[in-house]
Amino acid sequence: MKHYIVYIWSLLDPFYFRLARLSYIHKNKNDLKNIFRVKLISYKGKPFICRDGTKVEENDKVLKIHLHNIRLIREMKHIKNDINQARYIFKAVHESLPELATYVYNHYDVAHIKGIIGVTALSRGSFRLGFEAVPISNLFYKGLKYTSFIMIRSMYRKPPSLADLRTHQPSYIYMSKEQLMDKYH
């Protein structure tokens, strides 16, 4: 059954990509080195201050990062251990961040981009990559992210336990543009 769901998801993913107006950060969409897809957005949330002092407020430009989940699911189908899956994702993100920094550096609106932001339930190791994490406060949005976490996690291996749901709280992760450039460009 899982195989069919992954197959259908693979078919629908290009439509989601277009509807969500995402962009690949590399020129060739068949270049499978980078795990990110991105979208320039106006931030709509509570103001926050990055550890380097960059203040992000409502309507500031940020680059929203999305993991290419269906690709990760296909690549990790042979990995059965949760720890090895987490290591695989960590490595894929770590190896993708330099190209993301180059993308931001070369972006037509680089002067107005304050930083990068994403949503994840795997935020525990994100600080080692340079990200900061803050819990999602909007209960509806948090519930939506829990639902997507359960569905995605079920495709990787098995549905998450209640302990997993307590451990993996959906969070915003963010990094200022300057931090990204200093660390990865």
matplotlib code that plots the C-alpha trace (Angstrom):
import matplotlib.pyplot as plt

x = [0.0, 2.8, 4.4, 1.2, 0.9, 4.5, 3.9, 0.8, 2.6, 5.4, 2.8, 1.2, 4.4, 5.0, 1.5, 2.1, 5.4, 3.6, 0.6, 2.8, 5.0, 8.2, 11.5, 14.5, 17.7, 19.7, 19.3, 18.7, 15.7, 17.2, 20.3, 19.6, 22.3, 20.2, 17.3, 15.7, 12.9, 12.2, 9.8, 10.3, 7.6, 6.6, 6.8, 3.5, 4.1, 5.3, 8.5, 11.7, 15.4, 18.1, 21.1, 23.2, 20.7, 18.8, 15.1, 12.5, 9.1, 5.8, 6.1, 9.9, 11.1, 12.3, 13.1, 10.9, 12.7, 10.9, 12.5, 11.8, 10.1, 9.1, 12.6, 13.9, 11.3, 12.4, 16.1, 15.7, 13.4, 16.3, 17.2, 15.2, 16.8, 15.4, 18.9, 20.3, 17.4, 17.9, 21.6, 20.8, 18.4, 21.0, 23.7, 21.4, 20.5, 24.1, 25.3, 22.5, 23.1, 26.1, 24.1, 21.2, 23.6, 24.8, 21.2, 20.4, 23.6, 22.7, 19.0, 17.6, 16.1, 19.1, 19.2, 15.7, 15.9, 16.3, 16.9, 15.6, 12.7, 11.2, 8.9, 10.0, 9.3, 13.0, 14.4, 16.5, 19.7, 19.0, 21.1, 24.3, 23.5, 23.2, 19.4, 17.4, 14.1, 10.9, 7.7, 4.6, 2.1, -0.9, -2.8, -4.5, -1.2, 0.5, -2.2, -1.8, 2.0, 1.4, -0.8, 1.7, 4.5, 2.4, 1.8, 5.4, 6.8, 4.5, 5.9, 9.5, 8.9, 6.0, 3.5, 5.0, 4.3, 2.9, 6.4, 7.6, 4.8, 5.9, 9.6, 9.1, 7.2, 6.6, 8.8, 9.8, 13.5, 15.2, 18.6, 19.5, 20.9, 24.2, 24.5, 23.8, 26.5, 29.1, 28.6, 28.0, 29.1]
y = [0.0, 2.4, 1.8, 3.0, 6.1, 7.0, 6.5, 8.7, 11.3, 11.3, 11.9, 14.8, 16.4, 18.4, 19.9, 20.8, 22.4, 24.6, 25.4, 26.4, 28.5, 26.8, 27.2, 24.9, 26.5, 25.0, 25.5, 21.9, 20.4, 16.9, 17.9, 15.9, 17.3, 19.9, 18.9, 22.3, 24.0, 27.6, 30.5, 34.2, 35.3, 38.3, 37.1, 36.9, 36.1, 37.4, 39.4, 37.6, 38.5, 36.2, 35.6, 38.0, 40.8, 40.7, 41.6, 40.0, 41.7, 41.3, 41.8, 41.5, 39.3, 35.8, 32.8, 29.9, 26.6, 23.3, 19.9, 17.8, 15.1, 12.7, 12.6, 11.9, 9.1, 7.4, 7.8, 6.5, 3.5, 1.2, 2.8, 1.2, 2.8, 6.1, 7.4, 6.6, 8.3, 11.4, 11.4, 11.0, 14.1, 16.1, 15.3, 16.2, 19.5, 20.3, 19.6, 21.7, 24.8, 26.1, 26.1, 27.8, 30.5, 31.0, 31.2, 33.9, 35.8, 35.8, 36.5, 39.6, 40.8, 39.9, 43.4, 42.9, 39.3, 39.1, 35.4, 31.9, 30.2, 26.8, 24.5, 21.1, 18.5, 17.6, 20.7, 19.1, 19.0, 22.1, 24.4, 22.5, 23.7, 27.3, 27.4, 28.7, 27.1, 28.5, 26.5, 27.2, 29.0, 29.0, 25.8, 25.3, 25.6, 23.4, 20.7, 20.9, 20.4, 17.5, 15.9, 16.3, 15.0, 11.9, 11.3, 11.9, 9.9, 7.0, 7.0, 6.8, 3.9, 3.6, 6.0, 8.0, 6.9, 9.3, 9.7, 10.7, 13.3, 14.7, 14.7, 16.1, 19.3, 21.3, 24.4, 27.3, 27.2, 30.3, 31.8, 35.4, 36.0, 37.2, 34.0, 31.9, 33.8, 33.6, 29.9, 28.6, 31.1]
z = [0.0, 1.0, -2.4, -4.2, -2.0, -2.8, -6.5, -6.4, -4.4, -7.0, -9.7, -7.8, -6.6, -9.8, -9.5, -5.8, -6.9, -9.4, -7.2, -4.3, -6.7, -5.4, -7.2, -7.4, -6.3, -9.1, -12.8, -13.8, -12.0, -12.6, -10.6, -7.5, -5.3, -3.5, -1.2, -1.0, -2.9, -2.0, -2.2, -1.5, 0.8, 3.0, 6.6, 8.4, 12.0, 15.3, 15.0, 16.1, 16.5, 15.2, 17.3, 15.2, 16.0, 12.7, 13.4, 11.2, 11.3, 9.5, 5.7, 5.7, 2.8, 3.8, 1.7, 2.8, 2.5, 1.8, 1.9, -1.2, 1.0, -1.8, -3.0, 0.5, 1.0, -2.2, -1.3, 2.2, 1.5, 2.3, 5.6, 8.4, 11.5, 12.7, 13.7, 10.3, 8.7, 10.8, 9.9, 6.2, 6.3, 8.4, 5.8, 2.8, 4.4, 5.4, 1.9, 0.4, 2.5, 0.5, -2.7, -0.9, 0.3, -3.3, -4.5, -1.9, -2.8, -6.5, -5.9, -7.7, -4.3, -2.1, -0.6, 0.9, 2.0, 5.8, 6.1, 5.5, 7.4, 7.4, 9.3, 10.7, 13.3, 13.3, 14.8, 17.6, 15.5, 13.5, 15.7, 14.6, 11.1, 12.3, 12.6, 15.5, 16.4, 17.9, 18.6, 16.5, 18.6, 16.2, 17.3, 13.9, 12.0, 14.5, 14.1, 10.3, 10.6, 13.0, 10.4, 7.7, 10.0, 10.7, 7.0, 5.9, 8.8, 7.9, 4.4, 5.7, 8.0, 10.4, 12.0, 14.8, 18.4, 21.0, 22.4, 18.9, 18.7, 22.1, 21.1, 17.6, 18.1, 14.8, 15.0, 12.8, 12.1, 10.8, 10.1, 9.1, 5.7, 7.3, 9.3, 6.2, 4.2, 7.0, 7.6, 4.1, 1.4]

ax = plt.figure().add_subplot(projection="3d")
ax.plot(x, y, z, "-o")
ax.set_aspect("equal")
plt.show()
